[in-house]
């Protein structure tokens, strides 16, 4: 989630420090290979507007950084259940491979020279 409001809604904090840390890390460690990995969650950030904002941020970094889209899975659900808590995304389905590939392809076509990976396929134009 890139927009501060959306990030705060789902994590409790805005993402400004995270974005500053990414930029700072790239300056301090210019020879380190970095990859930005973004979970794609239906109903939350699985839309072109939100993902395009992320892709533009990555493309504007001072160093070449690929973007990787990760499909949402309910891995955390059992931990919530073990703690007796309701999992807020219990009814959220995982994106299909076809949906993930379509998003990655669309982002790569919209932001030239940015490699966008979804699952096992990388798109770059």
C-alpha positions in Angstrom: 0.0 0.0 0.0 1.6 3.2 -1.1 -0.7 6.0 -0.2 -0.1 6.9 3.5 -3.8 6.9 4.3 -4.3 3.3 3.0 -1.1 2.1 4.6 -2.1 3.6 8.0 -5.6 2.1 7.7 -4.2 -1.4 7.3 -1.0 -1.3 9.4 -1.7 1.4 12.0 1.2 3.7 10.7 1.8 5.8 7.6 4.5 4.7 5.3 6.6 7.9 5.1 9.5 6.5 7.2 9.5 3.3 5.0 9.8 5.4 1.8 12.6 7.5 3.4 14.4 4.4 4.5 14.3 2.9 1.0 15.9 6.1 -0.5 18.5 6.3 2.3 19.4 2.6 2.0 20.0 3.0 -1.8 22.3 6.0 -1.1 24.2 4.2 1.7 24.6 0.9 0.0 24.6 1.6 -3.8 26.2 -1.7 -4.7 23.6 -3.8 -2.9 21.0 -5.5 -5.0 17.5 -4.3 -4.0 14.1 -5.5 -5.0 10.8 -3.9 -4.0 8.3 -6.6 -3.2 4.6 -5.7 -2.9 1.8 -8.0 -1.7 -1.2 -7.6 -4.0 -4.4 -7.8 -1.9 -7.8 -7.9 -3.6 -10.1 -5.2 -2.4 -7.2 -3.2 -0.9 -4.4 -2.5 -3.3 -5.2 -4.7 -6.3 -6.0 -1.8 -8.6 -4.0 -0.1 -11.2 -4.1 3.3 -9.5 -2.5 2.1 -6.3 0.0 -0.2 -8.0 0.9 2.4 -10.6 1.8 4.9 -7.9 4.1 2.3 -6.4 5.7 1.5 -9.8 6.3 5.2 -10.5 8.0 5.6 -7.1 10.3 2.6 -7.8 11.0 3.9 -11.3 12.0 7.3 -9.9 14.6 5.9 -7.5 18.2 6.9 -8.2 19.2 3.3 -8.8 17.8 0.5 -10.9 15.4 -1.4 -8.7 13.0 -4.1 -10.0 9.4 -4.4 -8.7 8.0 -7.8 -7.7 4.2 -8.3 -7.2 3.4 -11.0 -4.6 -0.1 -12.6 -4.6 -1.9 -12.3 -1.3 -2.3 -15.5 0.6 -4.0 -16.1 4.0 -0.9 -17.4 5.7 -1.5 -15.3 8.8 -5.1 -16.5 9.4 -4.1 -19.5 11.6 -2.0 -17.2 13.9 -5.0 -14.9 14.4 -7.2 -18.0 15.2 -4.6 -19.3 17.6 -4.7 -16.0 19.5 -8.5 -16.0 19.4 -8.7 -13.0 17.1 -10.7 -12.5 14.0 -8.7 -12.4 10.8 -9.9 -9.3 8.9 -9.1 -10.7 5.5 -10.5 -14.2 6.0 -12.9 -13.9 3.0 -10.3 -12.3 0.7 -9.4 -14.6 -2.2 -5.9 -14.9 -3.5 -5.4 -13.3 -6.9 -5.2 -15.7 -9.8 -2.0 -16.1 -11.8 -3.8 -14.6 -14.8 -4.7 -11.5 -12.8 -1.2 -11.2 -11.4 0.4 -11.5 -14.9 -2.1 -8.9 -16.3 -1.3 -6.4 -13.6 2.5 -6.9 -14.0 2.2 -6.5 -17.8 0.1 -3.4 -17.5 2.4 -1.8 -15.0 5.5 -2.6 -17.2 3.8 -1.2 -20.3 2.8 2.0 -18.4 6.2 2.6 -16.8 8.9 1.9 -19.4 12.2 0.2 -18.5 10.8 -0.9 -15.1 11.0 -4.7 -14.8 7.8 -6.0 -13.0 7.7 -9.6 -11.9 4.6 -11.6 -10.9 5.0 -15.2 -9.9 7.7 -16.5 -12.3 7.3 -14.1 -15.2 9.0 -10.7 -15.6 7.7 -8.0 -17.9 9.8 -5.1 -19.2 9.2 -2.8 -22.2 
